[in-house]
Amino acid sequence: MRILITGGNGQLGRALQTAFPSDAVEALGHSDLDITSREQVSGTLLRLEPDCVIHAAAWTDTAGCERDPDLAMRVNGEGAAIVAESCRETGSALLYISSNEVFDGAKPIPYLEDDHPNPLNAYGRSKLEGERRVQAVLDRSCIVRTSWLYGPGRESFPEKILGPALKGGPLKVVTDETASPTFTMDLAGAIADLVHKRSSGLFHLTNAGACSRCEWAEEVLRLVGILVPIEPVTQAEYGGPYRKPVYSVLANINAAHLGITLRPWQEALAEHVRGAIAQGVPS
């Protein structure tokens, strides 16, 4: 199978490159492919003729999206439409990566795939628009929502906790935001399963279980045996320029029906933290 990964230099894109050992994989970063350019995207797909495109390219800077919602919509919404239209031209399957932030967090139990989205911030609105544009263009597509990605190759939440903790802290961490930390290597493997099964539809894929940001930080510190003060704060007290859903845990129902599940988030985090320590945590 010929696989094209957009956003190939990103955190998930790098993990995806390792998830298809028996396939021909082409991974393109932003410098290789501007997903907002219809000419570039169409030309690339016509040249490569992929059997499947995994559209992982996105603008994920929540604060940046809030400052420039038009750019967020152009990259995450219109960019997804351009990729979908090019897939329709070439007959390529498309798997689009979306986010837990399409939900508003008002539901007190995990969100099902068919629950009604209602994003609170510009990033979530742009990712939801991407979903809708893909579904409007293609009769069959695969949409994967996930949450709180971390993994090798780029500094993410665990490293942002470990770095200051190694200097003695203290740390301020949000308590009123709950979701499922998801290890990119685990997610990439599950996505590969969906691709090889030629699946279509809407899927939630996260590591099993859930926690608050503060509980995630506490588990990181427990794994490395560091005891530093953590000050629990609310989103409002933290002062971010955007709203995040208070509770956006995703129920991984549809993938489980296909036999695709991910291990508990604590197990995945332990593997990642061991690797981060071995590589040297950025300070």
WOSULTA-V914228 format. One record per residue. N is the residue number from 1. SS is DSSP state (a for helix, b for strand, c for the rest). PHI is phi in whole degrees, -180 to 180 (none if undefined). Layout:
n=(N;N)
ss=(SS;SS)
phi=(PHI;PHI)
//
This chain:
n=(1;2;3;4;5;6;7;8;9;10;11;12;13;14;15;16;17;18;19;20;21;22;23;24;25;26;27;28;29;30;31;32;33;34;35;36;37;38;39;40;41;42;43;44;45;46;47;48;49;50;51;52;53;54;55;56;57;58;59;60;61;62;63;64;65;66;67;68;69;70;71;72;73;74;75;76;77;78;79;80;81;82;83;84;85;86;87;88;89;90;91;92;93;94;95;96;97;98;99;100;101;102;103;104;105;106;107;108;109;110;111;112;113;114;115;116;117;118;119;120;121;122;123;124;125;126;127;128;129;130;131;132;133;134;135;136;137;138;139;140;141;142;143;144;145;146;147;148;149;150;151;152;153;154;155;156;157;158;159;160;161;162;163;164;165;166;167;168;169;170;171;172;173;174;175;176;177;178;179;180;181;182;183;184;185;186;187;188;189;190;191;192;193;194;195;196;197;198;199;200;201;202;203;204;205;206;207;208;209;210;211;212;213;214;215;216;217;218;219;220;221;222;223;224;225;226;227;228;229;230;231;232;233;234;235;236;237;238;239;240;241;242;243;244;245;246;247;248;249;250;251;252;253;254;255;256;257;258;259;260;261;262;263;264;265;266;267;268;269;270;271;272;273;274;275;276;277;278;279;280;281;282;283)
ss=(c;b;b;b;b;b;c;c;c;c;a;a;a;a;a;a;a;c;c;c;c;c;c;b;b;b;b;b;c;c;c;c;c;c;c;c;c;a;a;a;a;a;a;a;a;a;a;a;c;c;c;b;b;b;b;c;c;c;c;c;c;a;a;a;a;a;a;c;a;a;a;a;a;a;a;a;a;a;a;a;a;a;a;a;a;a;a;a;a;a;c;c;b;b;b;b;b;b;b;a;a;a;c;c;c;c;c;c;c;c;b;c;c;c;c;c;c;c;c;c;c;a;a;a;a;a;a;a;a;a;a;a;a;a;a;a;a;c;c;c;c;b;b;b;b;b;c;c;b;b;c;c;c;c;c;c;a;a;a;a;a;a;a;a;a;a;c;c;c;c;b;b;b;b;c;c;c;b;b;c;c;b;b;a;a;a;a;a;a;a;a;a;a;a;a;a;c;c;c;c;b;b;b;b;c;c;c;b;c;c;b;b;a;a;a;a;a;a;a;a;a;a;a;a;c;c;c;c;c;b;b;b;b;c;a;a;a;a;c;c;c;c;c;c;c;c;b;c;c;b;c;c;a;a;a;a;a;c;c;c;c;c;c;b;a;a;a;a;a;a;a;a;a;a;a;a;a;a;a;c;c;c;c)
phi=(none;-97;-116;-111;-111;-86;68;-66;-96;-79;-60;-72;-58;-68;-66;-63;-63;-93;-93;-128;-64;-102;-116;-89;-112;-120;-115;-117;-90;-61;-69;-93;-151;-91;-70;-90;-100;-59;-66;-64;-66;-62;-64;-65;-69;-65;-75;-88;47;-72;-73;-145;-108;-101;-92;-99;-68;-167;-97;-104;-75;-60;-66;-62;-62;-68;-72;-136;-64;-66;-66;-58;-68;-67;-76;-85;-94;-65;-60;-64;-64;-63;-63;-63;-64;-70;-63;-64;-63;-97;73;-84;-73;-132;-119;-106;-92;-119;-140;-64;-79;-77;-104;-92;83;-80;-79;-86;-128;-55;-76;-85;-62;-98;-68;-76;-74;-160;-66;-97;-130;-64;-61;-61;-64;-70;-70;-65;-61;-59;-56;-66;-68;-62;-65;-73;-85;-112;-66;-129;-149;-126;-116;-118;-94;-143;-151;45;-72;-153;169;-68;102;-158;-65;-134;-54;-58;-68;-68;-83;-66;-56;-63;-64;-66;-91;104;71;-78;-122;-110;-136;-72;-104;-99;-147;-125;-160;-118;-58;-130;-78;-59;-66;-69;-62;-61;-63;-67;-63;-60;-62;-61;-64;-69;-84;54;-77;-139;117;-110;-132;-102;-134;-142;-63;-70;91;-156;-162;-84;-57;-65;-65;-62;-61;-62;-70;-58;-67;-63;-65;-101;72;-105;-116;-131;-66;-119;-97;-69;-134;-86;-58;-62;-69;-68;84;-68;-84;-150;-103;-114;-62;-65;-138;-135;-69;-104;-85;-88;-87;-65;-67;-62;-64;-95;82;-108;-135;-116;-68;-58;-63;-65;-66;-65;-63;-60;-64;-66;-64;-59;-67;-65;-67;-63;-84;96;-75;-61;-107)
//
